[in-house]
């Protein structure tokens, strides 16, 4: 990665949040945007962990409201931690707290309690830890899908802006990680283009898609050096059974 790309990286959303520890309006807005972008993986995680009688979407809104409070990322080290990892850890903590509250209310009624201290009740932590590998895989897959969807949406907006929506609609199947694209000859016929022109268009579309995916990933990392590793993790999460 060249120096200009590295210099640009420091203005991304997660590094901005970490640098300001949420104390500036810009940092809080950046964290809010990240939370909005990755709402889907949190809902999927909550759906599979169980929310009692509550709607997982309502619990997700509750979770993000807590996360967006002042100093919500105060414990994160600026030099460490992907937003993906932070978000997963935070939602696990939220699930644990909810289960502890539910257990206490069941035992003693809806009375006010002091915050749970470490070591006072580990039942819910053990239960969540037992399910962790499966849940982590689910979360990572949903996270990867959210990244891909955001990149595709950005690509579609670009196509709309430059008048190539029809071409994008025909060629976007070549961007799929798990699908089988159609015939380039058929695409050429549909678009009134030569086979060579379609091949070039597909190459450019794929290149731009990769750029957008990388850019979306970079927004959630604390350093530019981690982009390649996170990209590999994303591909693994998409293709893992």
N, C-alpha and C positions, 0 to 999 in steps of 0.2 A: 504494500500500500504506500502511495507516495505521500509527501509531507502535506500537500494541500488537502488530501482526504483526511489525514490525521488532524489537521487544524480544524476542519469542518466538524469532525466528530465531537469535539468538546461542547458544541452547542446543542447536542441532541437531548431528547426529553429526559432520559433517565440520568444522564450525567448532570443535567441541570438541576434535577430534583436532589441528587446526592450532594452536589456542591453547596446548595442553599439549605439543605436539611428541611425543606418545606417551609422556610421562614419568609420567602418572598412570594408575591402574588404570581409571578411568572413560574416559579417552581411548583406552586400549588396547581396552577393551570396545566402544567406539563404532566403532573401526576394524575390529574383528573382525566386528561386525554388518554393516558396510558390505561387507566382503569376502564374507561369507556371502550377502548379498542379491544380489550381482552376480557370483557364481561362474559362472553360465551364459554370459555374454558372453566371459569369459576362456577357458572350455572351447571355445567356438565359434572363437575366434581361434586357439587352439593347434591345433585340428583342421585348420584351413585353412593354417597355416604349416608343419605337419608336425613330428612329434616323434620321427622315427626309428621305432625298434621300441617306443617307450614309449607307453602309453595317455595320451591328452591329459588325462584326469581325474587321473591320477597326477602328471603334470607340473603341472597346476593346483594340486594340493595342495602340491607342492613349492614352487611360486611363492608361494602364500599364506603358507606357513610362513616363507619368507624375508622377505616383506613385513611380517609381524607381529612380527618381531624388534624389539627396542628400537632406537629412532631410525630405524625404517623410513621415516618421512616427514620426517626431519630436514632434507632439502634443499629442502622445499617452502616457498615464501614464504607466510606467513599471509594476506597481502592478495591473493594470486593463486591461481588454479588450481582448477578444478572437480575433484571426485573422479573423474569420468569420464575427464577428460584425464590426470590423474595415473595412474590405473589402466592406461590404454592405454599410456602411456609406460613404465611399470614392467614390463608384460608383454613389451613389445618388447625392453627391455633384458635381461630374463631369457632370452628366446629367443636373442638375440645371444650371451649368455654361454654358453648350452648348446652352441650351434653352434661357438663358438670352442674350448670344451673338447673337443668331439668331433673337431674338426680336429687339434688338438694331440695327442690320444691316438692318432689314426690315423697321424700323422707320427712320433711318438716313443714310442709305448707309453703305458701307464697310469702315467705318472710325475707327481710333484707339480710344479706350475708356479706361478710368481708370478702375481698378478692381471694381467690384460691392461691395458697402458698405452695411453693414447690414441695413435692413429697407428701401432700395431704391426701391426695386421691389420684391414683395412677391407673384406675380401671379403664377410663376412656382413652388415656394415652396409649395403653397397651393394645386396646382394640383398634385404634386408628393405625398404630404402627404395624399391626398384623396385616392390615389391608393395604399398607403403604405402597408396595411394589406395583400392584395392580392399579391403584388409584393414581400413582405417579405417571404410569404409562398412559392412562386415560387422559390425564391433564396435559401431558406433553403432546399427545396426538391432537387434542382440541386446540392447544396453543399453536401448533404448526399449521393446522387448518385455518386458524384465524389470521396468521401471517400471510398465507397464500391468498386468502379471500381479500385481504386488504391490498395486496399487490395487484391482484386481478382487477379490483375496483379502480385502482389508480390507473391501470393500463387502459381500462374501458373509458375512463374520463379523458385520457389523452387522445384516444381514438375519436371520441365525440368532438373534441376540440379541433382536431385537424381533419375531420370529415372522412375518417376511415373506419367508421363503425361497422359497415358491412364486411369489410375485409377482416376486422377483428373477430366478428361473430363466426366467420367461416374458418378462420385459422386458429382460434383459441384452443381447439382440441389438441394441438401440438404442444401445449403448455402443461398438459396433465401429467402427473407423476405415476398414475396407475391406470389411466385409460389408454386405449389404442386409437391413435389418430386415423383419420380417413385417408383416402387416396389424394395425393397432391394433384394428380391429373384431374380428378373430380373437382377439387377446389379451384383449379385453374379454369375449368369449364364454367363453374358457378360465378367466378369473378371476372371472366373475360380476360384472363391474363395468360401469359405463356407459362409453361412448366418451369422455366428458369427463373422467371420473375416471382413465382410463388415460392420457389426454394429460397430465394434471397429474402422475401418478405417473412417467411417462417424463421429464418436465421436471425433477422433483425428483431422480430417479436420476442424470440427466446432470449436474446441478449438483453433487451430492455426489461423483460420480466425478471431475469436474474438480478439486474441492477436494482429493481424495485424491491425484490425480496431482501437483498442485502441491506438496502437502506432501511427497510422496516425492522430488520433484526438489529441493526446498529443502534436504532433508537432505544433499545431496551438493554444495552450493555454498558458497563463502566469503562471499557477501553476498546480502542480500535483493534487491538491485537486479538481479541476474542471472537471477531466476526466469523472467521473461517471455521472455528470449532463449533460455534453455535449453528452455522449453516449445515455442517455435517450432522449435528444432533437433530436439526429439523428434518432432514431427509430421512434419517433413521426412524424418527418418530412417525413419519408418514407411511413408511414402508413396513414397519414392524407389525407382525401378526398379533 
